[in-house]
Amino acid sequence: MEEKKITKDMAFFTALCLFMSAIEYAIPKPLPFIRIGLANLPIILALPIFSGKNYFFLVLLKIIGQGLISGTLFSYVFLFSFAGSFASAFVMWGLFQLFKKRKNLSCVGISLAGAMCNSLAQILVAKFFFFGDKVSLIAPILLWVSLISGLLLGIFTQYFTKKSSWYALVTKEET
């Protein structure tokens, strides 16, 4: 992929991550740590578009951008975001690479795996750095929310990738 196209695509997907993150922060939450994961939509969509290096750079830009938007860039909350986002990105990237030739893993599977790994990483950070065994009180809620939000985001992403003429054009350019 030529450098100018990579830069343009990176700017677009980063902006989309930040836009989705801003929308998510505007949605009222029953508990402050509950996230729907809307900013992961562009991360899933970017899987067939970027090389590994560029994909993980996009994830880093998303994390930093979310920290700026939410005002948590220099707080302990950033550590949760960093751990969860990179854990989910590694799993989603790995699954995509493993199954892309066979095409037998859907966006739903990728989204579910990413959502669950995000929560598991955050639970581990909470356990080992902040709350110890008390994290078991919130872990079930976090995992259930991840399961539901990962499923819904995956269904939407699967539908979008099948119906979007823009996405078909963008991914066709990459093959």
N, C-alpha and C positions, 0 to 999 in steps of 0.2 A: 504494500500500500504506500503510495507516495506521501511524503512528509506533510505537504499542505493539506491533503485530505485527512490525514490522521489528526492534525491540529484542529481542523474544522469539526470533525466528528467528536473529538475529545471535548471541545468547547460546548458543542450542542448537548452531549450526554451529561456533562457536568452541570450545565444550566438546568437541564431537565431534572437531575437529582436534587438540585437546590430548590427548584420550583415545587417539586413534590414534597420536599422536606418542609418548606414554608407552609404548604397546605396542611400537612400533618400537624404541625405545631399549632395551627389555628383551630383544629378540631378539639373540642373539650374531651378530657379523659377522666374516667372514674378514679384512676390512680395515676400519680405523676410519672411513674416509670413505664407505664403501658404504652407501647408504640404499635401502630398498625404496620409500619414498614413500607409506606408508599414510596420512599426514596429508593427502595430496592427494585422497583419496576424498571428503571433505566439500566440498573446493574444486570438484571436478567436479560434484558433486550440486547445489551452490549456483548453478551457471550460470543455470538458468532462473528462479531464485527472486529474486535480487537485482538491483538496478540496478547500473550500472558502478561508481558511487561506493561503494556498500555492498559490492559484491563485492571491490573492491580493499582496502577497510577490513578485511574478513574475512581477506584474505591477509596484511595487516600484523599483525593480531592473532595469526594462526597463526605468523608468523615470530618475533614477540616471545615468544609462549608457548613455542615450541620452544627459544628461547634460554634462557628461564628453566628449563625442564624439564631441558635438557642442561647447564646451567651455562656456556653459551658466549655469553651476551648481550653481554658486553664483551670479546670476543676476535675474532681474525681469522676464526674459523670463522663468526661471525655474518655477516660480509661475503659469504661463499660462499652462505649460506642466503638472505640478502636478494637477492642478484643472481639466483640460480637460481629462487627462488620467484616473484619479480616477472617475470622473463623468461617463465617457463612460464605464469604467470597472464595476461600480456598476449596471448600466443599463443592460449591456450585461450579467452579471452574473445573475441578477434578471430575465431577460427574459429567459435565458437558464434554470434556475431552475424551472420557472413557466411552461415552455412548453416542457421540455425534455421527460417526460413520454408520452405525446401526439404526439410528433415528428411532430408538425405542424407549426414550426417556422424554417425557413431556415437560413443559414449563411448570406444570403442577408439581411434578416430582422434584424438579430443581428448586422451586420456591419452597416447598415443604422442608426439604433437606436444609436449605439455607436458613429458613426461619427457626428451625429446631436447633441448628448449630449456633446460631446467633444467641439464642436464649441460654443454651448450655454453657457457652463461653462466658456470658454475663453472670450466670449463676456461680461458675467457678471463680471468677474474679471477686464476686461478692463474698463467697465463702472464704477464700484464702487471704484476701486483703482487708475486708471490712467487717463482715458480720459473723463469721464462723458458722457453726451449725444452725444458727437462727435463720439462715437463708432457706432452710427447709420449709419455713412457714410461707414463704412467698413463691417458692419454686413451682408448685403445682399450678398456681394461677398464671404465672409467666409462661409455662409450657402449654397450657390450654389456649391462652391467647395467641401464642405463636402458631399453634396447630391450626386454629381457625383463620387467623390472618394470613398465614402462609398458603392455606388452601384457597381462600378467596382471591388473594393476589395472583396465585398460580392460574386459577381458572380465568381471571380477567386477562392475564398475560397470554395464555394459550389462545384465547379467542382473538385478542388483538393481533398476534403474530399470524394467525390464519386469515384474518379479514383485512388487514391494513395493506393497501397498495404501496404506501410509502415504505413500510418495513420490508416488503417483498423486494422493492427496488434497492434499498440500502443493503440488504443481505445478499442480493444477487451480485452486486458490485464487488463483494468481498470474496466470492468463490471463484 
